[in-house]
Amino acid sequence: MDFYFAPLEGITGYIYRNAFHDFFDCGICKYFLPFIAVNQNGLNKRRELEDLSEEHNRGMRAVPQLLGNKGKEMAGYIRRLSQMGYGEVNINIGCPYQTVVSKKKGAGLLADTDYLSRFLEEVFEDAPIAVSIKTRIGMESAEEFEEILKVYNQYPVAELIVHPRVREDFYKNNPDLLAFSHAVKAGRAPICYNGDIFTRKDYQTFTKAFPETDRIMLGRGLLANPGLLTEIFGQELKTEAEKKEKLKAFHDRIYRDYGKALYGEKNLLFKMKELWNYMQFLFAEREKYIKKIRKANRAAEYESTVESLFYNCHMIPEAGFIAE
């Protein structure tokens, strides 16, 4: 099985990726970078170039992800990324957020298969490197996916990563495994699964249902439990004390590196609070500590609360992510 690290905007930038790679990577084949919004000005934003730099992606196979709706503009970005040494680019056709969808980007491209086809024709016309796609199965209904997949099948898609939810689901409801099964049977590109693998049991259930699938993208599951892969492989640390020590060191590395890269305590704490939206689910009886973390206005207050959480809260075996 090949495992991929999913991109999450604002969270899985190079600081988080490098910490994860050093502490918990025991089998990630590709790290997909948070999407870059394509525009007519080209690839020139400092933050994006920092995230793409070779220095910030050493030792890992990084795959940039692009978000846009103009094929020729996206083709220009792909050429630039090829010149930077990248061998694959991923197109985001799944982001469900209204600010993206309303501009006919992300999952918004799925509403018009004729436009989607014209867009992809321009993207693939002279692509110098492999182009993969991350997609949802429709806007409102899984019945849309049959026509969407027919469009993808017209082009040399290097890999199709399927998150089997429609846009209206956002991250609620269960993934539509019947739609994913259709992708496996009818898709011409290699198919990767993405969606709701939060525990070793989730992984085992999925692989039993789809033994022919040989690649999985993990997203919120890894953010909620960075040690998920070690659990899947049966390599997890045995004692709670060992697990806490490693997780705390991982947290402290991210906290330190954000402290160096960001200006001011407010920005630093905002980043760490985002991370705790996911990582909190590893701990029992966490509520009062998470509440204090969310209210913390000073670094010292945040640090003491995190220390108390690690000291007082037990870790939950086989912790899964619970959407709140």
C-alpha positions as CSV (number, residue, x, y, z in Angstrom):
1,M,0.0,0.0,0.0
2,D,1.2,3.5,-0.9
3,F,0.3,6.2,1.6
4,Y,0.0,9.9,0.7
5,F,-0.1,12.9,3.0
6,A,-3.1,15.1,2.1
7,P,-2.8,18.9,1.9
8,L,-4.8,21.1,4.3
9,E,-4.7,24.8,3.7
10,G,-3.1,26.8,6.4
11,I,-1.9,23.7,8.4
12,T,0.3,21.3,6.4
13,G,2.8,23.9,5.2
14,Y,6.5,23.1,5.3
15,I,6.9,23.6,9.1
16,Y,4.3,21.0,9.9
17,R,5.5,18.7,7.0
18,N,9.1,18.7,8.1
19,A,8.2,18.0,11.7
20,F,5.9,15.2,10.7
21,H,8.5,13.7,8.4
22,D,11.2,13.7,11.1
23,F,8.9,12.3,13.9
24,F,6.3,10.1,12.3
25,D,7.0,9.3,8.7
26,C,7.2,5.5,8.4
27,G,5.8,5.1,4.9
28,I,4.6,8.3,3.2
29,C,5.2,8.0,-0.5
30,K,4.1,11.5,-1.5
31,Y,3.5,14.8,0.4
32,F,0.9,16.9,-1.3
33,L,1.4,20.6,-0.7
34,P,-1.5,23.0,0.2
35,F,-3.0,24.4,-2.9
36,I,-1.6,27.3,-4.8
37,A,-4.3,29.6,-6.2
38,V,-3.6,30.1,-9.9
39,N,-3.9,33.6,-11.3
40,Q,-2.7,35.7,-14.2
41,N,0.3,37.0,-12.4
42,G,2.0,33.7,-12.2
43,L,3.9,32.0,-9.4
44,N,5.6,34.8,-7.5
45,K,4.2,35.0,-4.0
46,R,7.0,34.6,-1.3
47,R,4.9,32.3,0.9
48,E,4.2,29.9,-2.0
49,L,7.8,29.9,-3.2
50,E,9.0,29.2,0.4
51,D,6.7,26.2,0.6
52,L,7.9,24.9,-2.8
53,S,11.6,25.4,-2.2
54,E,13.9,22.4,-2.2
55,E,15.3,23.5,1.2
56,H,11.9,23.0,2.8
57,N,11.1,19.6,1.2
58,R,14.3,17.7,1.6
59,G,14.0,13.9,1.9
60,M,10.4,13.8,0.8
61,R,8.6,13.5,-2.6
62,A,6.6,16.8,-2.6
63,V,3.7,17.3,-5.1
64,P,2.4,20.8,-5.5
65,Q,-1.4,21.2,-5.8
66,L,-3.0,23.9,-8.0
67,L,-6.4,25.5,-7.6
68,G,-7.9,27.4,-10.5
69,N,-10.4,27.4,-13.4
70,K,-8.4,28.7,-16.4
71,G,-6.6,26.0,-18.2
72,K,-4.0,28.2,-19.9
73,E,-3.1,29.9,-16.7
74,M,-2.7,26.6,-14.9
75,A,-0.6,25.2,-17.8
76,G,1.7,28.1,-17.2
77,Y,2.1,27.2,-13.6
78,I,2.8,23.6,-14.5
79,R,5.6,24.6,-16.9
80,R,7.1,26.8,-14.1
81,L,6.9,24.0,-11.6
82,S,8.5,21.7,-14.1
83,Q,11.4,24.1,-14.5
84,M,11.7,24.1,-10.7
85,G,12.4,20.4,-10.8
86,Y,8.9,19.0,-9.9
87,G,7.8,15.8,-11.7
88,E,4.2,15.9,-10.8
89,V,1.5,18.5,-10.2
90,N,-2.0,17.8,-8.7
91,I,-5.1,19.7,-9.6
92,N,-7.7,20.4,-6.8
93,I,-11.2,19.7,-8.1
94,G,-12.6,19.0,-4.6
95,C,-12.3,22.0,-2.3
96,P,-15.9,22.4,-1.0
97,Y,-15.7,25.9,0.6
98,Q,-18.1,28.6,-0.7
99,T,-15.5,31.2,-1.4
100,V,-13.8,28.7,-3.8
101,V,-16.9,27.0,-5.3
102,S,-18.6,30.4,-6.1
103,K,-15.7,31.2,-8.4
104,K,-16.1,27.9,-10.2
105,K,-12.9,26.5,-8.7
106,G,-12.3,23.4,-6.6
107,A,-15.5,21.4,-6.4
108,G,-17.2,24.2,-8.3
109,L,-15.7,22.8,-11.6
110,L,-17.9,19.7,-11.1
111,A,-21.1,21.6,-11.8
112,D,-20.4,21.9,-15.5
113,T,-18.8,18.9,-17.2
114,D,-18.5,20.7,-20.6
115,Y,-16.5,23.5,-19.0
116,L,-14.5,20.9,-17.0
117,S,-13.6,19.1,-20.2
118,R,-12.4,22.3,-21.9
119,F,-10.4,23.3,-18.9
120,L,-8.6,19.9,-18.8
121,E,-8.0,20.0,-22.5
122,E,-6.0,23.2,-22.0
123,V,-4.2,21.8,-19.0
124,F,-3.1,18.6,-20.7
125,E,-2.4,20.0,-24.1
126,D,1.3,20.4,-23.6
127,A,1.9,19.4,-20.0
128,P,5.6,18.6,-19.5
129,I,5.2,16.6,-16.3
130,A,2.6,14.2,-14.8
131,V,-0.7,15.8,-13.8
132,S,-2.9,14.1,-11.2
133,I,-6.3,15.1,-10.0
134,K,-7.9,15.2,-6.6
135,T,-11.7,15.2,-6.9
136,R,-15.1,14.8,-5.2
137,I,-17.8,12.9,-6.9
138,G,-20.2,15.7,-7.6
139,M,-21.9,18.9,-6.3
140,E,-25.1,17.6,-4.9
141,S,-25.6,13.9,-5.9
142,A,-23.3,10.9,-6.4
143,E,-25.2,10.3,-9.6
144,E,-23.2,13.1,-11.1
145,F,-20.0,11.1,-10.8
146,E,-20.6,8.8,-13.8
147,E,-20.4,11.8,-16.2
148,I,-17.5,13.4,-14.3
149,L,-15.5,10.2,-14.5
150,K,-16.1,10.0,-18.3
151,V,-14.5,13.5,-18.6
152,Y,-11.5,12.4,-16.6
153,N,-11.1,9.3,-18.7
154,Q,-10.7,11.4,-21.8
155,Y,-7.3,12.8,-20.6
156,P,-3.9,11.3,-19.6
157,V,-4.5,11.7,-15.8
158,A,-1.5,10.3,-14.0
159,E,-3.6,9.4,-11.0
160,L,-7.1,10.1,-9.8
161,I,-7.5,10.7,-6.0
162,V,-11.2,10.3,-5.2
163,H,-12.8,11.7,-2.1
164,P,-16.2,10.0,-2.4
165,R,-18.3,12.8,-1.0
166,V,-20.3,15.5,-2.9
167,R,-19.6,19.1,-2.3
168,E,-22.8,19.5,-0.3
169,D,-21.5,17.0,2.2
170,F,-18.4,19.0,3.1
171,Y,-16.9,16.5,5.6
172,K,-20.2,15.2,7.0
173,N,-22.0,12.0,6.1
174,N,-20.2,8.8,5.2
175,P,-18.0,8.5,2.1
176,D,-19.9,6.9,-0.8
177,L,-18.1,3.7,-1.3
178,L,-20.4,2.7,-4.1
179,A,-19.2,5.7,-6.1
180,F,-15.6,4.8,-5.2
181,S,-16.2,1.3,-6.5
182,H,-17.4,2.8,-9.8
183,A,-14.1,4.7,-10.0
184,V,-12.1,1.6,-9.4
185,K,-14.0,-0.3,-12.1
186,A,-14.4,2.4,-14.7
187,G,-11.6,4.8,-14.2
188,R,-8.7,4.7,-16.6
189,A,-6.1,6.3,-14.3
190,P,-4.7,4.6,-11.2
191,I,-7.2,5.3,-8.4
192,C,-6.3,6.5,-4.9
193,Y,-8.8,6.6,-2.0
194,N,-9.2,9.6,0.3
195,G,-11.7,9.8,3.2
196,D,-12.3,9.0,6.8
197,I,-9.4,6.7,7.6
198,F,-8.9,7.7,11.3
199,T,-7.9,4.4,13.0
200,R,-6.2,1.1,12.2
201,K,-9.7,-0.5,12.2
202,D,-10.9,2.0,9.6
203,Y,-7.9,1.0,7.4
204,Q,-8.5,-2.7,7.8
205,T,-12.2,-2.3,7.0
206,F,-11.4,-0.4,3.9
207,T,-8.7,-2.7,2.6
208,K,-10.9,-5.7,3.2
209,A,-13.6,-4.1,1.0
210,F,-11.2,-2.9,-1.6
211,P,-8.2,-5.3,-1.7
212,E,-7.3,-4.1,-5.2
213,T,-6.7,-0.5,-4.1
214,D,-3.1,0.1,-3.6
215,R,-2.9,3.7,-2.5
216,I,-4.6,5.8,0.2
217,M,-4.4,9.5,1.0
218,L,-4.6,10.4,4.7
219,G,-5.6,13.8,5.8
220,R,-7.5,14.6,8.9
221,G,-6.6,11.2,10.3
222,L,-2.9,12.1,10.4
223,L,-3.6,15.5,11.9
224,A,-5.8,14.0,14.6
225,N,-3.3,11.2,15.2
226,P,0.2,11.8,13.8
227,G,1.1,8.3,14.8
228,L,-1.7,6.7,12.8
229,L,0.7,5.0,10.3
230,T,2.8,3.5,13.0
231,E,-0.4,2.0,14.4
232,I,-1.5,0.7,11.0
233,F,2.0,-0.9,10.6
234,G,2.0,-2.3,14.2
235,Q,5.0,-0.2,15.1
236,E,3.6,2.1,17.7
237,L,5.3,2.8,21.0
238,K,4.0,0.5,23.7
239,T,3.6,2.7,26.7
240,E,1.5,5.9,27.2
241,A,4.6,7.7,28.6
242,E,6.6,7.0,25.4
243,K,3.7,8.1,23.2
244,K,3.3,11.3,25.2
245,E,7.0,12.1,25.1
246,K,7.2,11.7,21.3
247,L,4.0,13.7,20.7
248,K,5.1,16.5,23.0
249,A,8.5,16.7,21.3
250,F,6.6,16.9,17.9
251,H,4.4,19.6,19.3
252,D,7.4,21.5,20.7
253,R,9.2,21.3,17.4
254,I,6.3,22.8,15.5
255,Y,5.8,25.5,18.2
256,R,9.5,26.4,18.1
257,D,9.6,26.6,14.3
258,Y,6.4,28.7,14.0
259,G,7.9,31.0,16.6
260,K,10.9,31.6,14.4
261,A,8.9,32.0,11.2
262,L,5.9,34.1,12.4
263,Y,5.7,37.6,13.8
264,G,4.1,38.0,17.1
265,E,2.4,35.8,19.7
266,K,-1.0,36.2,18.2
267,N,0.0,34.6,14.9
268,L,1.9,31.9,16.6
269,L,-1.0,31.0,18.9
270,F,-3.5,31.1,16.0
271,K,-1.5,28.4,14.2
272,M,-1.2,26.2,17.2
273,K,-4.9,26.5,18.1
274,E,-5.7,25.3,14.5
275,L,-3.5,22.2,15.2
276,W,-5.3,21.4,18.5
277,N,-8.7,21.4,16.6
278,Y,-7.4,18.0,15.4
279,M,-4.9,16.7,17.9
280,Q,-7.2,17.1,20.9
281,F,-8.9,13.8,20.0
282,L,-5.9,11.9,21.2
283,F,-6.7,12.8,24.9
284,A,-9.4,11.8,27.3
285,E,-11.0,14.4,29.7
286,R,-9.4,17.1,27.5
287,E,-12.3,19.6,27.5
288,K,-11.2,22.2,30.1
289,Y,-7.6,22.2,28.7
290,I,-8.7,22.7,25.1
291,K,-11.0,25.5,26.3
292,K,-8.0,27.2,27.9
293,I,-5.9,26.7,24.9
294,R,-8.5,28.3,22.7
295,K,-8.8,31.3,25.1
296,A,-5.0,31.7,25.6
297,N,-3.8,35.2,24.6
298,R,-0.2,34.9,25.7
299,A,2.5,32.3,24.9
300,A,3.2,31.6,28.5
301,E,-0.5,30.8,29.2
302,Y,-0.6,28.5,26.2
303,E,2.6,26.7,27.2
304,S,1.5,26.0,30.8
305,T,-1.9,24.7,29.6
306,V,-0.3,22.4,27.1
307,E,2.0,21.1,29.8
308,S,-1.0,20.5,32.1
309,L,-2.9,18.7,29.4
310,F,0.0,16.3,28.7
311,Y,0.5,15.7,32.4
312,N,-3.1,15.2,33.4
313,C,-4.9,13.7,30.4
314,H,-4.6,10.0,29.4
315,M,-4.2,9.2,25.8
316,I,-7.0,7.3,24.1
317,P,-6.1,4.0,22.4
318,E,-7.1,3.8,18.8
319,A,-8.3,7.5,19.0
320,G,-10.4,8.5,16.0
321,F,-11.4,11.9,14.8
322,I,-14.8,13.2,15.8
323,A,-16.2,16.1,13.8
324,E,-17.5,18.8,16.1
